[in-house]
Amino acid sequence: MKKIVYFILACLFLLSCSTDRSSILKVYNWADYIDEELLEEFEQWYFEQTGEKVEIIYQTFDINETMLSKIELGHEDYDVVCPSDYIIERMLMKDLLLPIDRDFGETPDYTQYISPFITEKINQIEGFGKNANDYSVGYMWGTVGLIYNPKYVSSDEVDSWEVLRNPAYKGKVLMKDAFRDVYTALLIALNKDAIDAGEKDLRSLSFDASEESIKLVEEYLISFRESIGGWEADFGKEQMTKELAWLNMSWSGDAQWAIDEAAEVGVELEYAVPSSGSVAWFDGWVIPKYAKNIKAARYFINFLCKPENAIRNMDYIGYVSVIGGDEVLESMSDAESYDPIDVSYFFGENGKEAHINPIMYPDSSIIDRCGMMHDVGTEELLKMWSRVKGANASAFTYVIIGLVLGGLILAVILKYSRKRRVTHKYKRRK
């Protein structure tokens, strides 16, 4: 009887879940990557624009591959998701995206405020016969560089990735555990002379996953393996604020967070993109193939492109919106805090001598030496990454492993010994 009752309840639950999806918007985003107050505000704004009600179901992921697997293999019906540049490329290749119609009727098309710099970056995505700008809308962007502590590391040193090989910083270097970011940045830097000579260019190098190039980067990484104190996905910025590390190859958004947090405890940190070259990356919104509420998804993307919402998001999460225009430029400018730099690539002529945060908006001279990531050579790059990280077991690491194993063995012996004593005592009582 209980089984019948449970079956009926399960059926009722499933029926309740088959709610009309036109009133539900499923959003899948990176953790801590939006001002969540905007979610509720969107529901009200959407009703005002369309006369239709919608409720957001908001979920988060930590890595691109988790999101991609749910859509590609699980056919999850997320309406709008936020992949990174090279994952957008992979999703286009696998025909997992729907085109984004930017006709919103009487509602303004706020995607018009996206910086031409980002539009051009999206144009560089390999679309496999499709224009990536028809299938994605930019969200946040940044660079790959070095967070460093100027108490121990000079600004001159971080102008080159060679600083990572300085034996004086052994154990004080953290590397972002992101194989594609690290590989692309270092490959560009290692080919600086060829780029300067006109023999190679940023775009071709960004697509290069040849055996020769992978070996070049692998050997370079292994050359300073003894200095690497850890491979981190998120803890690096906190380690830097505590002065447990002095150098961290990281993203500009994490750098800004670390700098702000460190300042509160009296620690000075800075960020630099080496002049030998690096990567400028971006994340963007897409509508997956299995989406059920395409209309609300389009409006959600448009809503986040409103300049005032872009500014709020930047204030909240610390990363940089793809939205340009005078409103954003004025909001982000601070003549008292920053020397003038050239960010005309992002804001147009009004950004020629902008007093703006150079971590968030690097000078054009830095951007000119930054390539972008592409979805190439994934399997071989993963093998390389595994070899490099596996080779990072220094003598100190082996000592730690030995101590841990020794402790585990001792714990097992003590536990077994104690168990025997307890068993004997119990038998004697019997």
N, C-alpha and C positions, 0 to 999 in steps of 0.2 A: 504493500500500500504506500509506504514512504517513497519508494522509487517512482511510483506514478505521480505522487504529489510533486516531487522534485522535477520530474519531466515536464509537468504542466507549468511550474514556475519558470523553468528554463525557457519554455516556448513563449511565455508571456514576456520575459525579459528580452528575448530576441525580437519579438514584435515591437516592443517599446523602442528598440534600437533602430528600427527601420523608419525613423522619423524622416520627414521630407527634408532632404539635404539642402534644399534651397534656403533653409533658415539656419544652416550650420556652416561655419567656415573652419576648416581644419588647417592650422598653421604649424609648421615644423621648422624650428629655428635652432641656432646655436644657443647654448646656455649663456645667460647674462648678456644677451645681445640685442636688447630692446628695452626701452622704458615701458614697462608693462601697463602703466596707466593709459598709454595710447591704445591699448587693445579695447578697453571699455569705451573710450572716446570714439574709436572707429565705429563701434556698433551704433552709436547715436548718429554719427556723421553719415553713415551708410543709409540709415532710415531717412535722414533729411534729404539726401541726394536722390534716393530711389523710391522712397515710400514703402520699402520692404524691411522687415526685421531680420536680423542675423545675430547669431551667437557664436563667439569664437571658442573653439577647443584648441588650446595652445599646448604644444609639447616641444621638448628640447632634445638635442643630441650633442655628443661630445666630439665625434669625428665624422668626416664626410662619408666614410665607407659604411657606417651604421645607417645613415640616412639612405644612401644609395641602395643598400641591400634590401631595406624594407620596401622600397619602391620597385626595384627591378625584380626581386625574387618573391617578395610578399604581396606585390600589387596593392600596397596600401593606398587608400584613397585620400591622401593629403591633397589639399587644394593649392597650397603655396608653400614652397620650401626655399631654403637659402644655402645653396652649395657654393663652393669656391670656384674660381675661374676654370681650373683644369677639369673639375668635376662637371661643370656645365658642358665642357667639350665632350666628356665621356657620355653624358646623358644625351647629347645630340647625336653622337655616333650610334648609340643604342636605341635611338628613336623613342626616348622616354619623355619628351617634352611636347607641350602644346604651344602654338603661337599665342602671343599676348596682343590682343586687340586694344589699341590705345584710343579708341573712340568712346568717350564717356558722355556723349550727348551734351547737355547743358553744363555738366561739371567740367571745370578746366582740366586739361591734361598737364599735371604737375611734373610728369617725366621730362618735360621740355627743359627743366632746370638742371638736368644731369649735365655735368661738365663734359665738354667735347673731348677732354682727355680720356675720360672713362669710356665714352662712346667709341673712341678709336681703339682703346684696349680691347673692348668686346669685339670689335671688328677683326682683331687679330686671332680670335678663337677659331680653330679649325671647325667649321660647321658642317662638313661633309655634304656640301651642296645647299646648305641652309645658311642664312644670315643670322648669326647669333644674337644680333640686336632685335630680331623679331621674336626671339624665344626667351630673352632674359632682360632684366632691368637691374642695373647696379644698385648696391646698398652701402657697403663700407669698403674702404681701401687703405693701403698702407705700404710700408717698405720692410725689408729684412735688413737688420744691421746689428750693431753691438751696443748693449747697455754696459756701461763701465763706471767704475768708481775712480774719480780723478785723484783721490788720495793715493792710490796705488798705481794707476795707469794714466799715462799722459795723453792729451788730445792728439798729439802728433802720432803716437803709436797706433791709435785706432783709425787712422786714415788708411790703414792697410790691414787686410786679413792676416798678414804675417804676425800680427800681435798675438794671435792664438798659439803660435809656435814658440813664443818666448818661454824658456824653461823657468824663468823667475816666477811665472804664474801657475806652476804645476799644482794641480788640485783645486785651483781657484777659477777654472773655466767651466762654464755650463753651456751645453749645446741644445738647441731646440730639437726635440725628437720628431722632426718633420723632414723626411728624407728628400722630398722633392724641392722644398724651399732651400735646404742646405746645398743640395747638389747643383741646382740652377745658379744660385748666387756665386758659389765657388767656381763653377765652370766658366762663367762670364769673367770673373776676376783673373783666373789663370790664363785667360786668352786676351788679356788687356793689350799686350804688345801687338798681337795679330789684328785686333780691332783698330788700334791706332794706326797700323800700317795699311788699313783698308783691305786686309786679306780675309777678315771675317766680320760679321755684323751681329748685333744683339738678337735680331729676329731669328736668324739661322741657328745661333747657339742655343736659343730658348727651346728649339725643337730637337736639339742634338742629344741623342741617347745612344751614341755609337759605343762600341766596345772600347775604343781608344779613349774616348772622353770619360767614360765611367771609370776606367783604370786610372786616368789622370787624377780625378777627384778622390778616388779611393786611396791612392798612395799619399795624397796630400793630407787627408784626414788622419790616416794611420801615423803620419809623421809626427803628429802632436798628441797621440792617444794618451800618453802618460800625463798630459796636463789636464785632461778632461775629468772634472770631478763628478759629472753626472749628465745624463740625457733626460731632458725634462719636457713635459707637455704643458705644465702650468705652474709648477712650484718655483721656477727659476727667478721670477720677479720678486717673490718673497725672500728667497735666499739672498738676493742682492740687497734688499732693504735692511737685512740683518748683518750685512758685511761678511757673510759666510762664503760668498763668491765675489770676484772682482770683475769678471767678464762674463757676459751672457749673450750668445748669438740668438737674437730674438726678433719679434715683430714690434713695429713702432707703437702699436696700441698698448702692448704689454709694457713697453718702455715708459710711456707716459704715465701709466698706472704706477709703476715702480718708482718713478721720479717723484710723483706727488705723495705717495705713501712714505717714502724714505725721508722726504723733507719734514714730515710731521714728527719724526723721531730724531731729527738732527743729522741725518745722513745725506750726503750729496751724491747724486747719480746723474749721469749724462748719457746721451745717445748719439751715435754717429753711424753714417753709412759710408764704408770705405770707398775711397775715390777710384779704386780699381774696378768697381762695379758690383751690382747686386740685383735685387728683384723688387719690382713694384707689383703687388698682388691686389685682387679685389674679390669680394663676395657679391652675389647677386640673387635676386628673386626670380624663381621660375614657377611655371604651372605644370606639374607632372601629368603624365599621360592618363593616369587613373583618377584624376580630380573629378569631383562631383559638383562643385559649386564654382564654376569658372568665372561667372559674373562677379561674385563677391571677392574672389581672388584678385581679379583685375583692379577692382576698386581699392582693395587693401594695399596693393603695390603703389597705386597712384596716391593714396592717402599718405604713405610714408615718404613720398617725394615732395610733399609740401615743405617749403623751406623752414617754416617754424617747427614742424615735426622733426625735420632733419637736425635742426639745432638742438632740440630737446634730447634726441637720441645721442648726439655727440656728448652733451653734458653728462648724460647718465652712464654711458658705457665706456667713454674714453677713446673710442675709435673714430675715424673720420668718415663722414658721409660723402657720397659721390655727388651730392647736390652742390652746384656752384651758384653763381649769381651774386648780385650786389648785396642782397639781404644777408646771406651767409657770410660774405666777406666782411661786411660791416660788423656783424655780430662777433666774428672771430678775431678782429683786429684789435691790437693793444699797443699803441705807440710808446707807452711808458715801459713796457716789458720787453719788447722785441725790436731788434734792428731791422731795417728794411731789406727784404729779399724779393727775388723775382719769382712770382707764382702765376705769371700770366698764362702759362700752359693750362692752368686750372680755372682761373677766373677771368681770363681775357686781359685786355689792356689795363683795366682798373687794378689788376694784381701785379703790375710791373714793379712797383716798389712798395710792397705791402708790409706792414708791421704785424707779423703773424707768427704763430708758433712754428718754428722750423722742423720740429719733430712730426707734427701733424701734417704740415704742408712744406715739404722740402723745397729748397731752391731748385730752379730749373737745371742748374749744372749737375745736381745730384740725380734728378729724374732722367737726364739725358744718358746716364750710364747704367740705367736699370732696365733689365729685360723683364719678361713675364714667364710664368710657368705654363706648361702644356702637358697634356695627357699622353706622354710618350715613354716607352721603355719601362713601364711599371714593374714587370716581373724581374727584369735584370737589376733595376735600381733597388728593389727590395732585397735581392740577394746581396748586392754590394753593401747595403745598409746593415744587414745582418752580420756580414763579415767584419765590417768596421767596428760595430758595437761589441762583437764577440772578441775582437782583438784588444779591447780597451781594459782588459783585466790586468791591471798593473800589479806589482808585487804587493803593494798595500792592499789592493782588492783581494788578493789571494789570502793575505793574513786575516782580513775581515771574514772571508768565507770560511777559513779554517776555524776561527774562533766561534763562528755561528754553528758550524757543524759539530765542533767539539762540545759546545753547550747543549745542543740537541741530544747528542749521544749520552752526555752525562745525565740529562734530564730523564731519558728513557731508562738508564740504569737505575737511577734513584727511584723512579716510579715503579720499576719492576721489583726492586729490592723492598720497597715499602709495601707493595702488594703481597709479596711473599710473607713479610712479617705479619701483616694483617690477617692473611689466610691462616698462618700457623696459630696465631692467637685465638682465632675463631674456633679452630679445631680443638685446641686445648680446652676452651670453654665447653665445647660439646662433650 
